[in-house]
Amino acid sequence: MRDGIVKWCGCVALALGAVVHAAGPVEPLTDAGVVATAEPSPSAPRLAGDAGVVAKEQRPAQAQPEGPSFVEEHFSGTRVYASSSHYEVALLAGQGGLLFADGVAPIPLNGVVLRERNGLLSYLLTLVAGQALSAAVIASSAVEVSNVRSTRSTSTRYNADGSRTRVTTTTNSATVKQLKTQGQVDRETAAANRSLETGLVGHTFADLTIYAELPGLSALSGARPAGAGYELTVGGQGTLFELFELPVVLDVGFHLANVRVKTPLSPGLGGPLLYHSAGGVMGRLRVPLTRFAALSVEWVLNFLSFDYLFDPEDLLSKGSRPLSPLRFSLDLFATDHVFVRGDATFGALGVADGRLGFSLTAGVRL
């Protein structure tokens, strides 16, 4: 009961305080010549002297937030890959890595690098590739194939001239069970397309490297022929977490490549051209070191290299060397618009004869 009384008294006190605050200062009361005065409320305006002028209440000035420093404004580090939309144009000079041969000096690889980050072109390319892949996956999940069998029969046919012809017939059979109707497949495909259309906005990239004989750079390699061809990757990117208050960025995309050179004199090599071809998936992780530098590691899972693992001699006799290269890069940022990149590319195990390649890229961001 005592608690109830205390609460009730508190409510009354609050109500009275509100009334007094709303009423403002109390006027002097006179009774038998005695003047009684009441102190004005602390929140009421004070009178300045006899002039009757209301003095303004002094309030401490609020500190204005400071703008970004020069370094924060012009050196964004890996944040340029995660949040900004830009293009890169650069020149590349290097050798080895993608193309190499036993007993041959590293093969020059020079060219032009064009990259788009979070732009319209990379969005459209990635969207088309992603929708095609998701449609194939959904369609394959609509049926179940089991009991795959292959039978072979041979028969002999006698010709009019007395000769015989042996005919071999191969028959393949399987049990196919439908798991989804066409309507279910269409609805799932439409839902996946909508998810890609919204999820990829502002999170795509496209990398194109064109290798060619460039007069200025080819002179550095002497008389050795330089490689020609391309590397193309399109995909999506996202931030995993932050390190040193900068994002760690992951790129994942579809990768295609075809780089070739006139076949050098090397044991086991045949065909008119030595070439590296690729079709697969690329993953690249960018880790910030400071606002001025970043380290990245990139690996291509090349589906065309599986045959090379099991029968390299046959492919090399045709001049084919499909690799799954591993690449380490160090990016140096001279502001957000100028950069220099050094790459070390492992085309295969070992470092001799160009298996370990090096390249230097310098360019601008627009």
FIMARDREN-867289 format. One record per residue (C-alpha): residue number from 1; x, y negated, z negated. Coordinates in steps of 0.5 Angstrom, whole numbers. Layout:
REC   i     u     v     w
REC NUM     X     Y     Z
...
END
This chain:
REC   i     u     v     w
REC   1     0     0     0
REC   2     6    -5    -2
REC   3     8    -4     6
REC   4     2    -6     8
REC   5     2   -12     4
REC   6     9   -14     7
REC   7     7   -13    14
REC   8     0   -17    13
REC   9     4   -23    10
REC  10     9   -22    15
REC  11     4   -23    21
REC  12     1   -29    17
REC  13     8   -32    17
REC  14     9   -31    24
REC  15     2   -34    26
REC  16     4   -40    21
REC  17    10   -41    24
REC  18     7   -41    31
REC  19     2   -46    29
REC  20     7   -51    26
REC  21    12   -50    32
REC  22     6   -52    37
REC  23     4   -58    33
REC  24    11   -61    33
REC  25    13   -66    28
REC  26     8   -68    22
REC  27     6   -75    21
REC  28     8   -79    14
REC  29     2   -78     9
REC  30     1   -84     4
REC  31    -3   -83    -2
REC  32    -3   -89    -7
REC  33     3   -92    -4
REC  34     8   -86    -4
REC  35    10   -84     2
REC  36    11   -77     3
REC  37    15   -74     9
REC  38    16   -68    13
REC  39    22   -65    16
REC  40    21   -64    24
REC  41    21   -57    27
REC  42    28   -55    29
REC  43    26   -54    36
REC  44    22   -61    36
REC  45    25   -67    40
REC  46    29   -72    36
REC  47    28   -79    36
REC  48    34   -84    37
REC  49    34   -90    33
REC  50    28   -95    33
REC  51    28   -95    40
REC  52    23   -89    40
REC  53    27   -86    46
REC  54    27   -78    46
REC  55    34   -75    46
REC  56    36   -69    50
REC  57    38   -63    47
REC  58    45   -61    49
REC  59    46   -54    51
REC  60    53   -51    53
REC  61    55   -51    60
REC  62    55   -44    63
REC  63    61   -41    66
REC  64    61   -41    74
REC  65    62   -34    77
REC  66    69   -34    80
REC  67    69   -32    88
REC  68    74   -26    90
REC  69    81   -27    90
REC  70    85   -27    97
REC  71    87   -20    96
REC  72    80   -18    95
REC  73    77   -22   101
REC  74    83   -20   106
REC  75    85   -13   103
REC  76    79    -8   102
REC  77    83    -2   103
REC  78    79     5   104
REC  79    73     1   103
REC  80    73    -1   111
REC  81    72     6   112
REC  82    66     7   108
REC  83    62     1   109
REC  84    64    -4   114
REC  85    62    -3   122
REC  86    68    -4   126
REC  87    72    -2   132
REC  88    80     0   132
REC  89    84    -1   138
REC  90    91     2   138
REC  91    98     4   141
REC  92   100    11   140
REC  93   108    13   141
REC  94   110    20   138
REC  95   112    27   140
REC  96   111    35   138
REC  97   105    38   134
REC  98   100    39   139
REC  99   105    41   145
REC 100   111    45   144
REC 101   115    51   147
REC 102   121    55   144
REC 103   128    52   146
REC 104   125    46   149
REC 105   126    39   146
REC 106   119    36   143
REC 107   114    34   148
REC 108   113    26   148
REC 109   105    24   147
REC 110   104    17   148
REC 111    97    14   149
REC 112    91     9   147
REC 113    87    10   141
REC 114    80     8   140
REC 115    76     8   134
REC 116    69     6   132
REC 117    66     6   125
REC 118    59     6   123
REC 119    57     3   130
REC 120    51     5   135
REC 121    55     9   139
REC 122    58    14   134
REC 123    51    14   131
REC 124    48    16   138
REC 125    53    21   139
REC 126    53    24   132
REC 127    45    25   132
REC 128    45    28   139
REC 129    50    33   137
REC 130    47    34   130
REC 131    40    35   133
REC 132    43    40   138
REC 133    46    44   132
REC 134    40    44   127
REC 135    35    46   133
REC 136    40    52   134
REC 137    40    54   127
REC 138    33    54   126
REC 139    31    58   132
REC 140    36    63   130
REC 141    33    64   124
REC 142    26    65   127
REC 143    28    72   129
REC 144    32    78   126
REC 145    36    83   130
REC 146    37    90   128
REC 147    39    97   130
REC 148    43    94   136
REC 149    45   100   140
REC 150    49   101   147
REC 151    49   107   151
REC 152    53   109   157
REC 153    51   114   162
REC 154    55   116   169
REC 155    52   119   175
REC 156    55   122   181
REC 157    52   120   188
REC 158    54   123   195
REC 159    55   119   201
REC 160    53   121   208
REC 161    60   121   210
REC 162    61   126   204
REC 163    65   122   199
REC 164    62   121   192
REC 165    61   115   188
REC 166    61   115   181
REC 167    56   110   178
REC 168    56   108   170
REC 169    50   105   167
REC 170    50   101   160
REC 171    44   100   156
REC 172    43    96   150
REC 173    37    96   146
REC 174    36    93   139
REC 175    30    92   134
REC 176    27    84   134
REC 177    23    82   129
REC 178    19    75   129
REC 179    20    71   122
REC 180    17    65   124
REC 181    12    62   129
REC 182    13    57   134
REC 183     9    52   130
REC 184    14    53   124
REC 185    20    52   128
REC 186    17    46   132
REC 187    16    43   125
REC 188    22    45   122
REC 189    26    42   128
REC 190    22    35   127
REC 191    23    35   120
REC 192    31    36   121
REC 193    31    31   126
REC 194    28    26   122
REC 195    33    27   116
REC 196    38    26   121
REC 197    36    20   124
REC 198    35    16   117
REC 199    41    19   114
REC 200    46    18   119
REC 201    45    10   119
REC 202    51     7   117
REC 203    55    13   116
REC 204    58    15   123
REC 205    65    15   126
REC 206    68    16   133
REC 207    75    17   135
REC 208    78    18   142
REC 209    85    19   143
REC 210    87    18   151
REC 211    94    21   152
REC 212    98    19   158
REC 213   104    16   161
REC 214   105     9   159
REC 215   111     6   162
REC 216   113     2   156
REC 217   113     8   151
REC 218   115    13   156
REC 219   122    10   157
REC 220   123    11   150
REC 221   123    19   151
REC 222   127    19   157
REC 223   126    24   163
REC 224   122    28   159
REC 225   115    29   162
REC 226   110    26   157
REC 227   103    30   155
REC 228    96    28   158
REC 229    89    29   156
REC 230    85    27   150
REC 231    82    28   143
REC 232    75    27   141
REC 233    71    27   135
REC 234    64    25   133
REC 235    61    26   126
REC 236    59    23   119
REC 237    62    20   113
REC 238    61    19   106
REC 239    64    17    99
REC 240    66    22    95
REC 241    68    18    89
REC 242    72    12    87
REC 243    80    12    85
REC 244    83     6    83
REC 245    76     2    84
REC 246    77     4    92
REC 247    72    10    95
REC 248    75    17    97
REC 249    72    18   104
REC 250    71    24   107
REC 251    70    25   115
REC 252    67    31   118
REC 253    65    32   125
REC 254    65    36   132
REC 255    72    36   135
REC 256    74    37   142
REC 257    81    37   145
REC 258    85    38   152
REC 259    92    36   152
REC 260    97    39   157
REC 261   104    38   160
REC 262   108    41   166
REC 263   110    48   163
REC 264   117    47   161
REC 265   122    53   162
REC 266   121    57   156
REC 267   121    65   154
REC 268   114    68   155
REC 269   111    61   158
REC 270   107    62   164
REC 271   102    58   169
REC 272   103    51   172
REC 273   101    48   165
REC 274   102    48   158
REC 275    96    46   155
REC 276    92    45   148
REC 277    85    46   148
REC 278    80    45   142
REC 279    73    46   140
REC 280    71    46   133
REC 281    70    42   127
REC 282    75    37   124
REC 283    75    35   116
REC 284    79    29   114
REC 285    80    26   107
REC 286    82    19   106
REC 287    85    18    99
REC 288    87    10    97
REC 289    94     9    94
REC 290    93     1    93
REC 291    89    -4    97
REC 292    95    -4   102
REC 293    96     3   103
REC 294    92    10   104
REC 295    94    17   105
REC 296    89    22   109
REC 297    90    29   110
REC 298    86    32   117
REC 299    85    39   119
REC 300    81    42   125
REC 301    78    49   125
REC 302    79    51   132
REC 303    74    56   134
REC 304    78    57   141
REC 305    84    59   137
REC 306    82    66   134
REC 307    84    69   140
REC 308    91    66   140
REC 309    92    69   133
REC 310    91    76   135
REC 311    94    76   142
REC 312    98    70   143
REC 313   103    73   148
REC 314    97    74   153
REC 315    95    67   152
REC 316   102    64   153
REC 317   103    68   159
REC 318    97    63   162
REC 319   100    57   159
REC 320    95    56   153
REC 321    96    55   146
REC 322    90    53   142
REC 323    92    51   136
REC 324    88    49   129
REC 325    93    43   127
REC 326    94    40   120
REC 327    95    33   120
REC 328    98    28   114
REC 329    97    21   115
REC 330   100    14   112
REC 331    96     8   113
REC 332    99     1   112
REC 333    94    -5   112
REC 334    96   -12   114
REC 335    90   -15   112
REC 336    83   -11   114
REC 337    84   -13   121
REC 338    91   -10   122
REC 339    94    -3   121
REC 340   100     1   122
REC 341    99     9   121
REC 342   104    14   121
REC 343   102    22   122
REC 344   106    28   121
REC 345   102    34   125
REC 346   104    41   124
REC 347   101    45   130
REC 348   104    52   127
REC 349   108    54   122
REC 350   115    52   122
REC 351   118    45   124
REC 352   123    47   130
REC 353   122    46   137
REC 354   116    41   136
REC 355   112    45   132
REC 356   112    39   127
REC 357   110    33   131
REC 358   111    25   129
REC 359   107    19   131
REC 360   107    12   130
REC 361   100     8   131
REC 362    99     0   131
REC 363    93    -3   132
REC 364    88    -8   130
REC 365    80    -8   128
REC 366    75   -12   131
END
